[in-house]
Amino acid sequence: MPDQQLDSASGRRAPWLVLLALCLTATVAYVQRQCLGTVEREVREDLGLSRDAMAHVLSAFFITYAALQVPAGRVAQMFGTRRALSAMVILWSIASGLVSLVNGLTGLVTCRLALGVGQAGIFTCTTLSVRNWFPAHRFALANGMVAAFMQVGGVLGAALAGLLTLHLGWRTMFLVFAVPGLLWGAWFWYWFRDSPNDDPGALPEGLTQPPSLTPVEPARAVPTPWAHLLWAWPLWCLCGQQFFRAAAQMFYSSWFATYLKEARGVGLAESGALNSLPIAAAALGPLAGGWVSDLLQARTGDRRVSRQGLSVACLLICAALVLLGYRATSVHLAVVIISLGSFFAAAAGPAAYTMTIDFGGRWLAPVFALMNMWGNIGAAAFPYVVPRLTRGRAADDWNEVFLLFALLYVLAACCWIPFNSTRPLSLPDQGDRAASG
């Protein structure tokens, strides 16, 4: 069936509307995830906590978020995106709202741990839905849009948190952010469907399954072959690139503003504005990367070029721009160059998400969950490394930090090189459900 027929379907759940719903869910998640960073000082001072105690609070989210990637992915695979993601949105919104009631460290850490529990399966759900609703040559663009809306949520969360806290206080801010999530979770359950099979109105009259889509065949009763999965070398390549790339990207939301203030002499207000530039660039990168990846796949039919080659090129360009930006004498020029690097690093993201579909086949959920788990382990680890590298050095000496920053992107590119993107994951009794390009 021509793609135009699918795009112009008269039903109320055309694929691009389904994608918009997934994108807005990602935005809701990141608004609630990122808002604490903006009001960290206000929360810390109001509760009488130390900086060390707040470090535990800020990292608590990643503990459960990373640890539960695989179990949450299994839940998504068993129950489908509609039921699983609706419950997740409601759970994490409740956890976010309960922050308004905490009176000390224990309550705050508990709420952040619960937030990680609720959000652990979100992107396994979105990737499963992209596989179910879109033809293979649009996987990267669709995943890129979801990744872009994550960053939109991060920007909105940071900006609105400060504004609401200024006028209403931080406790009310958390309550206000929880309400849209609760409403969205209820609406998502009512409106969303797991595949076109569940909503014939989304297809042109007379069709029940788009021929261009991979048939949806949930592996609900089939146990995951973990022993074979964990010995699959290509899977560890995917996990490795995600670990290194996510560790490097974490620099922007953890220590980049501190670097600007300490090493570049930038004031508090300006550091916040400059820090938003690489985040904004990271919102545009997935859109461009997804579009280019799908275009290359359509033109060449070769995943080594469209997924693997594009990712390697983007990551190496990013590493070069990071070092070039660090050496720039003008702080504004430095931030622009580093933000351009952030754009290229983010442009490599959709190819990784898409390869979990191309490569994972029937085992998409555990493959994606493992990859994302290692990404979040990397994101959680990097903030602890920077203080060790800067301890005892002059305030403007961040040489080792930026060398490590660039090296992480190079290592992510190296993980892609041995990966054979033309071969789907081969496991016992899998059957061949890999999407064709």
HUJO-V669817 format. One record per residue. PSI is psi in degrees with one decimal (* if undefined). D_CENTER is the distance of its C-alpha to the mean C-alpha in Angstrom with 1 decimal. Layout:
PSI_D_CENTER / PSI_D_CENTER
This chain:
130.5_31.6 / 146.7_30.8 / -28.4_27.4 / -35.0_29.3 / -41.4_30.6 / -42.2_27.2 / -30.7_25.9 / 16.2_29.1 / 141.0_29.4 / -6.6_31.2 / 167.4_29.4 / -6.4_27.4 / 58.0_24.2 / 150.8_24.0 / -38.7_20.8 / -26.8_19.5 / -36.6_20.1 / -43.9_18.2 / -39.9_15.2 / -40.3_15.8 / -40.9_15.9 / -40.1_12.4 / -43.4_11.2 / -31.7_13.2 / -41.5_12.0 / -38.0_8.4 / -45.9_10.6 / -42.7_12.7 / -45.3_10.2 / -28.3_9.2 / -47.8_12.9 / -27.4_14.0 / -40.5_11.7 / -14.0_12.6 / -29.2_16.2 / -37.3_17.8 / -36.2_17.4 / -35.9_19.5 / 22.0_22.3 / -46.4_22.3 / -42.2_25.8 / -42.4_27.2 / -45.1_26.0 / -46.1_27.2 / -37.7_30.6 / -36.3_31.1 / -3.0_30.6 / 38.8_32.4 / 158.3_29.8 / 169.2_29.6 / -39.6_26.9 / -40.3_26.6 / -39.9_26.2 / -27.2_23.4 / -39.3_21.6 / -38.7_21.7 / -46.2_20.4 / -28.6_17.4 / -13.2_16.5 / -38.9_17.5 / -45.3_14.2 / -23.1_12.6 / -55.1_15.8 / -32.8_15.5 / -43.8_11.7 / -43.3_12.1 / -29.5_15.6 / 10.9_15.1 / -47.5_12.4 / -49.8_15.4 / -41.4_17.6 / -35.2_15.1 / -36.7_14.4 / -39.6_18.2 / -44.5_18.6 / -40.2_16.5 / -38.0_18.6 / -42.5_21.8 / -9.8_21.6 / 158.9_19.5 / -40.8_16.7 / -53.4_19.3 / -44.1_20.7 / -49.2_17.8 / -34.6_15.2 / -45.9_18.1 / -38.6_19.1 / -44.4_15.7 / -44.8_15.6 / -41.4_19.2 / -49.7_18.8 / -27.9_16.1 / -38.6_18.1 / -44.6_21.2 / -40.2_19.8 / -43.0_18.8 / -32.7_22.3 / -16.2_24.1 / -29.7_23.2 / -15.5_26.0 / -5.9_28.5 / 152.3_27.9 / 5.8_30.8 / -172.2_29.7 / -44.1_27.3 / -47.1_27.4 / -38.4_26.4 / -44.5_23.6 / -40.8_22.1 / -42.5_22.6 / -39.6_20.7 / -36.1_17.7 / -42.4_18.0 / -35.5_18.3 / -41.2_15.2 / -37.5_13.3 / -47.3_15.3 / -36.0_14.6 / -2.5_10.8 / -33.4_10.7 / 6.5_11.1 / -45.0_9.2 / -16.2_7.0 / -41.9_10.1 / -46.7_12.0 / -37.8_10.5 / -39.7_10.9 / -41.8_14.3 / -37.7_15.2 / -43.9_14.5 / -38.3_16.8 / -27.2_19.3 / -15.0_19.7 / 150.3_19.4 / 158.6_21.6 / -35.6_20.4 / 2.8_20.9 / 8.4_18.3 / -48.0_15.4 / -43.4_13.8 / -43.2_14.4 / -45.6_13.2 / -35.1_9.8 / -38.3_9.9 / -40.5_10.9 / -44.4_8.1 / -37.3_5.7 / -41.5_8.8 / -22.6_9.3 / -48.8_6.4 / -33.5_8.5 / -43.0_11.5 / -39.3_11.1 / -42.7_10.8 / -45.0_13.9 / -42.4_15.7 / -43.8_15.2 / -43.6_16.6 / -47.3_19.4 / -30.0_20.5 / -44.8_20.5 / -42.8_23.1 / -46.9_25.1 / -39.0_25.4 / -37.2_26.2 / -38.8_28.8 / -29.6_30.6 / -15.2_29.9 / 156.2_28.9 / -30.2_25.7 / -45.5_26.7 / -33.8_27.1 / -45.4_23.9 / -37.0_21.9 / -44.0_24.2 / -42.1_23.6 / -25.8_19.8 / -33.7_20.3 / -50.3_22.6 / -34.6_20.5 / -42.7_18.0 / -43.9_21.1 / -41.0_22.5 / -40.9_19.4 / -42.2_19.2 / -43.2_22.8 / -39.6_22.7 / -43.1_19.8 / -38.5_22.0 / -41.4_25.0 / -38.7_23.6 / 151.2_21.0 / 147.8_22.1 / -26.5_20.6 / 166.6_22.2 / -26.5_25.0 / -30.0_27.5 / -5.8_27.0 / 78.5_27.7 / -25.6_30.5 / -14.0_30.8 / -6.8_27.6 / 157.3_29.6 / 153.4_32.9 / 134.8_36.0 / -9.1_37.2 / 141.6_33.9 / -14.6_32.0 / 122.6_29.4 / 123.6_28.2 / -23.8_29.6 / -8.2_26.8 / 151.2_24.2 / 127.9_23.9 / 137.4_25.9 / 119.7_24.0 / 79.0_25.4 / 138.9_23.6 / 62.3_24.6 / -36.1_25.5 / -0.6_28.6 / 120.4_27.8 / 143.2_26.8 / 128.7_24.0 / 73.8_25.8 / -39.0_24.1 / -44.4_26.9 / -37.8_26.4 / -46.2_22.7 / -15.4_22.5 / 4.1_25.2 / 107.2_23.4 / -42.4_23.2 / -33.5_20.8 / -38.4_18.2 / -27.9_18.5 / -45.2_18.1 / -44.3_14.6 / -39.4_13.8 / -45.6_15.5 / -35.3_13.8 / -39.2_10.3 / -51.8_12.2 / -40.4_13.9 / -41.8_11.3 / -36.3_8.9 / -43.9_12.3 / -43.6_13.5 / -25.5_10.7 / -20.4_11.4 / -36.3_14.8 / -33.7_14.2 / 6.3_13.4 / -61.1_16.0 / -4.3_19.1 / -42.9_19.1 / -37.8_21.1 / -41.9_23.4 / -44.9_24.1 / -39.7_25.0 / -44.2_27.4 / -42.3_29.0 / -25.9_29.2 / -4.4_29.5 / 28.3_31.4 / 142.3_29.2 / 170.8_29.8 / -49.9_27.5 / -44.5_27.1 / -34.9_26.7 / -36.3_24.2 / -42.9_21.9 / -44.1_22.4 / -34.6_21.9 / -23.9_18.7 / -18.5_17.2 / -49.8_17.9 / -28.6_15.3 / -42.6_12.6 / -40.1_14.3 / -36.2_14.5 / -19.2_10.8 / -30.5_10.8 / -31.0_13.6 / -47.6_12.6 / -33.6_10.4 / -47.7_13.3 / -44.4_15.8 / -41.8_14.3 / -42.8_13.9 / -46.3_17.4 / -40.2_19.0 / -46.7_17.7 / -36.6_19.2 / -44.9_22.3 / -37.4_22.9 / -40.8_22.6 / -36.8_25.1 / -38.3_27.4 / -26.8_27.5 / 17.4_26.5 / 113.4_25.3 / -23.0_21.8 / -32.2_22.8 / -51.1_23.0 / -29.9_20.3 / -61.7_17.4 / -53.4_18.8 / -42.7_21.0 / -42.6_18.7 / -46.2_16.0 / -46.2_18.8 / -46.1_20.3 / -41.3_17.4 / -39.1_16.6 / -38.2_20.4 / -41.8_20.8 / -45.9_18.2 / -42.5_20.1 / -40.5_23.3 / -34.4_22.2 / -47.8_21.1 / -38.3_24.6 / -42.5_26.3 / -38.1_24.8 / -33.1_25.8 / -12.1_29.3 / 138.2_29.7 / -32.4_32.3 / 128.5_31.2 / -38.1_28.3 / -40.1_27.3 / -39.8_27.5 / -45.3_25.5 / -38.8_22.6 / -44.3_22.8 / -45.4_22.8 / -36.2_19.9 / -36.2_17.9 / -38.0_18.8 / -40.7_17.5 / -38.5_14.1 / -47.7_14.4 / -38.2_15.3 / -42.2_12.6 / -29.9_9.9 / -21.4_12.3 / -14.4_12.0 / -48.6_8.5 / -32.3_9.8 / -37.8_12.6 / -45.8_10.9 / -41.9_9.3 / -33.9_12.8 / -25.6_14.7 / -28.9_13.8 / -51.3_15.6 / -41.5_18.4 / -38.7_18.9 / -31.4_18.2 / -125.9_20.5 / -27.3_21.7 / 33.2_19.6 / -46.8_16.2 / -52.3_15.1 / -33.5_16.2 / -48.4_15.1 / -41.9_11.4 / -42.4_11.7 / -44.1_13.5 / -47.0_11.2 / -32.6_8.1 / -46.5_10.9 / -31.5_12.1 / -41.6_9.1 / -27.2_9.3 / -42.3_13.0 / -42.5_12.9 / -35.8_11.0 / -30.6_13.7 / -36.8_16.5 / -43.5_16.4 / -27.2_17.6 / -20.1_20.6 / -37.8_21.6 / -47.0_22.2 / -33.4_25.1 / -35.4_26.8 / -24.2_26.8 / -9.7_28.1 / 130.0_30.6 / 5.0_34.2 / 163.6_33.4 / 153.8_34.3 / -30.3_31.9 / 9.1_31.3 / 92.9_30.8 / 25.7_27.2 / -50.0_28.1 / -34.3_26.8 / -46.6_23.4 / -29.3_22.9 / -42.8_24.3 / -40.7_21.8 / -50.4_19.0 / -38.4_20.3 / -35.8_21.1 / -39.7_17.6 / -37.4_16.6 / -42.7_19.9 / -37.0_19.3 / -41.7_16.0 / -39.6_18.2 / -33.7_20.9 / -28.5_18.9 / -30.5_18.5 / -47.4_22.3 / -6.3_23.8 / 129.9_21.4 / 97.9_23.4 / -3.4_21.2 / -9.4_24.3 / 123.9_24.8 / 161.6_23.0 / 128.6_22.7 / 111.8_26.3 / 159.2_27.0 / 134.5_30.1 / 20.8_30.6 / -43.6_27.3 / 161.4_28.9 / 99.0_27.4 / 13.7_24.6 / 139.0_22.6 / 137.8_22.0 / 146.9_24.5 / *_23.7
